Amino acid sequence: MLDRKTDDMTDQSNVRTKKLINAPEDIISQAIEGMISAHPHLLRVEGDSGRAVVAVDGPRDGKVGIVIGGGSGHEPAFAGYVGRGLADAAAVGNVFASPSPEQILDAAKAADGGAGVVFLYGNYTGDVLNFDMAAEECAGLGIPAKSVAVADDVASAPSDRADERRGIAGDFFVFKIAGAAAEAGRDLAGVTEAASAALSNTKSMGVALSACSMPQTGKPNFEIGHDEMEIGMGLHGEPGMRRGKLAEADHITDELMEPILAEMDLPEGSEVAVLVNGLGATGLLELYILHRRVAQILGERGVKIHHSWVGEYATSLEMAGASVTLLKLDDDRKALLDMPCRTPALTVGTVAQARPAATTATRTTVQHAARDETEVRREDLATDGPVTPAIFRSMMIRAGERISADADRLSELDGVIGDGDHGVTMDIGWKAVRKALEQSPADETVETSCKRMAKAFLDAVGASSGPLYATAFLRAGTAVGNRLNLDAAAVVAWVEAAAQGVRERGRAEPGDKTMVDAWVPGAEAARAALGKDGDVLACLAAACEGAERGMNATKEIESRRGRSAKLGARSVGHIDPGAASTHVILCAMYDAAKDALS
């Protein structure tokens, strides 16, 4: 049996995990440094963000650049697949969080050889938002960019909504096919087509036996009994299709293979590639037992295995469990799969001797155009209103402090219906905001502070929260751009614009069980208070109360957006963590304003 000797997990609140790390805030930079020092003949770092890992012998003029990326914690994905014949660069995000647009842009500029770039990433809200923003910036720099979001997990949505599925270990095959197509000299459309065809013919499903833990919290990010398994578990610990008692390996393999084969047209004589992937704490002994059964099932159908990979290729920190992925082959995909590549995590065939790193003298480069910032004439700004720029900054700093204080609670809320990192991610972003504001000029306008906050949050976080809050801050700042001090109407306009920014960037509506469910009623309540001749404090108090009502209402809503959307009815009964953090922010703004104005 796939047995796992673990403590009874019925009360995991006091469980602390052990990791070989230094300071949690340094884990990504130190891991990248260690990776580069281990593979200096294959990898280097480019760009100011320090998060773009680039192939020494990959990018070159005239070749389509392959840029992959995603959160850390899935090693060897993603940077482990950077090298000649596969990916040219990887953007490395925080643990379980998408890289930011700046980090992705660094990778894109390093990979660009004048033929455009293809972005490949898992189909998660944060990745989609951040890579979309990076693609917009690439267009402004003259770099054509196409995207393929890998959505291979059959457990996460029905086949008629396959575009909503999440990506798990199928990234492995899509990356390999796209990298080979680019290496073969195909143009941007041809590489994108090859990647999309690979995705359409790649199906995966996984099982989890134990939880993983975020390095920042040291706590399991979900609960599972010592004798239980979760069928269809996501790569970040998102709950799957069902939870049941631990079964024998053959039974589990049958259950994983059944939905995969139900969707794949594999008549007798078909060929497939197989990936049996460990999630971080499952040894090869068990993985080979799974592959044994996979081979039996395919053999009974007369399906030939062209090649198999068994091992850890897309992990989930230290989670125990595994996934099975099949790629249906035709002549083209078979040839691309067999093409040589050389990366830290995957070598196929023999590649040519690595050349010296390309330089700006031999490669096409695109220069950043300086952005024009229109100078604000302070004498033209409205000065009525009690909220000065200094008070506004104190409100934002208080919000950051409250998020830090509540980070563990927010992550625990997220661990129930998500991947358990919301509090961690928000804390990282708001710490960056606080630092940026504390270093800002004392006479800086509210709009300029909002721009500073947007850049700080987005550069620090990525994930879904990065683009959402960056957009919120930018829209809110623009809404009060004609003012030096804020009166009650301006404060309400700020909250409304922030809410609308989150709503539009996330393409979410009230009732979807997201932070929008707190931002929108908070803004509506603030507007209603203003209509009753409310002052600044009354409007902020109303916003806090409205956000609290919206937050509590999410408990009875079935999630329709984000990672928890895959849970369906299982998300009912749990408060949305994004709505909870919104409530924290608005209440902190009120408290800071009250302290300053009372």
Salt bridges, closest charged atoms under 4 A:
ASP8 OD2 - HIS226 ND1 3.88
GLU46 OE2 - ARG44 NE 2.65
ASP57 OD2 - ARG84 NH1 2.69
ASP57 OD1 - ARG355 NE 3.37
ASP88 OD2 - LYS63 NZ 2.69
GLU137 OE1 - ARG371 NH2 3.27
ASP153 OD2 - ARG166 NE 2.61
GLU164 OE1 - ARG161 NE 2.90
GLU183 OE2 - ARG60 NH2 2.72
GLU183 OE2 - ARG84 NE 2.74
ASP227 OD2 - LYS245 NZ 2.84
GLU228 OE1 - ARG243 NH1 3.72
GLU230 OE1 - ARG243 NE 2.71
GLU230 OE2 - ARG570 NH1 2.96
GLU238 OE2 - HIS236 ND1 2.96
GLU238 OE2 - ARG563 NE 3.96
ASP250 OD1 - ARG292 NH1 2.96
ASP254 OD1 - ARG293 NE 2.77
GLU255 OE2 - ARG242 NE 2.76
GLU255 OE1 - HIS251 NE2 3.87
GLU263 OE2 - ARG165 NH2 2.45
GLU263 OE1 - LYS203 NZ 3.86
GLU271 OE2 - LYS304 NZ 3.90
GLU271 OE2 - HIS306 ND1 3.80
GLU271 OE1 - LYS334 NZ 2.89
GLU286 OE1 - ARG4 NH2 2.78
GLU318 OE1 - LYS19 NZ 3.13
ASP330 OD2 - ARG333 NH1 3.35
ASP332 OD1 - ARG186 NH2 2.55
ASP338 OD1 - HIS306 NE2 2.93
GLU373 OE1 - LYS451 NZ 3.71
GLU379 OE2 - ARG377 NH2 3.32
ASP380 OD2 - ARG377 NE 2.73
ASP384 OD1 - ARG483 NH2 2.91
ASP406 OD2 - ARG409 NH2 3.12
GLU412 OE2 - LYS219 NZ 3.42
ASP419 OD2 - ARG563 NH1 1.70
ASP427 OD2 - LYS431 NZ 3.39
GLU444 OE2 - ARG452 NH2 2.41
ASP459 OD2 - LYS455 NZ 2.48
ASP487 OD2 - ARG483 NH2 3.58
GLU496 OE1 - ARG527 NH2 2.69
GLU504 OE1 - ARG475 NH1 2.71
GLU509 OE1 - ARG503 NH2 2.64
ASP512 OD1 - ARG560 NE 2.97
ASP591 OD2 - ARG402 NH2 2.83
ASP595 OD2 - ARG398 NH2 2.86
